[in-house]
């Protein structure tokens, strides 16, 4: 893939032999203009990549086509790609350049189960398909490579020193893919990491995230005819239900800002057979990872009590575990200034009509669709944090910053059919470009504004605290490559 158009702009800029040293703010501003224009020139190419991944809609650790497509684009644009890192077939690290600073960009691409949906403003699954991009990761990974490719072209044009790394990170949705990559040391030596996430608004992400630990609890009983010989059976489903009952009673006695959710993934096959195997899948979340670990231990004890009371046997498998998000104000201020420069998403008349139909399906009041064009102030520690992300583990390893871009109609919840529908429209693609341009401009600042990275590092070290030691919440288990099975 070749860059079209923006080289004309580059040719108009003053040549420099100063390497990393910029010739004043006006030159940096011209480089930023060139980068934003270059990304826009390739709008259709990046849209095609994102929409292809939307069609693939591959679940965590199964994203073979999605990962390969992103890797191919990076290779064709001069990046050296190392695939299958950290014991994960779909994970990769793509690198360009040499020396410092070393700057990373995260790229996600996994879909969700049970969210099949056509790109229309009414609920209608795709026939024969069960998965969908309800969190917009098809846009996430594509915007990340767009930013990296564009900055690489400038680095090559002007012979700037520095290293760009694109981290292809599978299975964010519950699989904790980045945790294994952190544990493997792949982020060691990186000076800063950028990321973004699809959303229904535009702002720099400075509101934290919930630490999370998840596991599948399994119970093993004794099968028997439920009518002819029930006394000979020991029901594994009874054990699951007993465990769930105890955990639900426990909710009265946990911190108010903790969250516990579960689904019964297996509960038997026929009512007239006492089930000899059952499984329940639990998530535990809280802003403080120490609280998460304590609550998980209480849930584990409930599983043991349920097994004892039903005369079954139990074990569990840790599936995922992620840290809270360590924020960095120095990087956030830099990113927000670039987001303000790029601006939000403006809809055409047809897109406005689509957006209003999407909003009419919610059943609750939302902001006007036009607010997708606004840039919201940085929202720091508002207390409204609800989600978890494996970016948290990255943020405790290297100074990290991210943004949210309006790829969905204002008011659209993540993990909804409405989000899937928006994801393969110009609405989604335009928001993706906002993110790509903002990250590219932020990378340029980190390459050429010498004060930012030391300030970010000092803040990072102070926030982690003296003597910090990274211990992954999922322990030393191998990547859970079949956690969606």
Secondary structure, DSSP 8 states (H G I E B T S, - for coil): ----SHHHHHHTS-----TT--SSHHHHHHHHHHHHHHHHHTHHHHHHHHHHHHHH---TT--HHHHHHHHHHHHHTT-EEEESGGG-TT-EEEEEEESS-EEEEEE----EET----SSSS----TT--EE-TT-HHHHHHHHHHHHHHHHHHHHHHT--EEEEEEE---TTTS-HHHHHHHTTTTTT-SEEEEEEEESS-EEE-S---EEEEEEEEEE-B--BTTT-GGG-B-HHHHHHHHHHHHHHHGGGS-TT-EEEEEEEE--S-TTB--SEEEEEEEEEESSHHHHHHHHHHHHHHHHHHHHHHT-EEEEEEEEEE------HHHHHHHHHHHHHH------HHHHHHHHHHHHTT-S----GGGGG-------S-S------THHHHHTTS-EEEEEEE-S-TT--SSSHHHHHHHTSHHHHHHHHHHHHHHHHHHHHHHH-HHHHHHHHHHHHHHH-TT-----TTTT----TTTT-
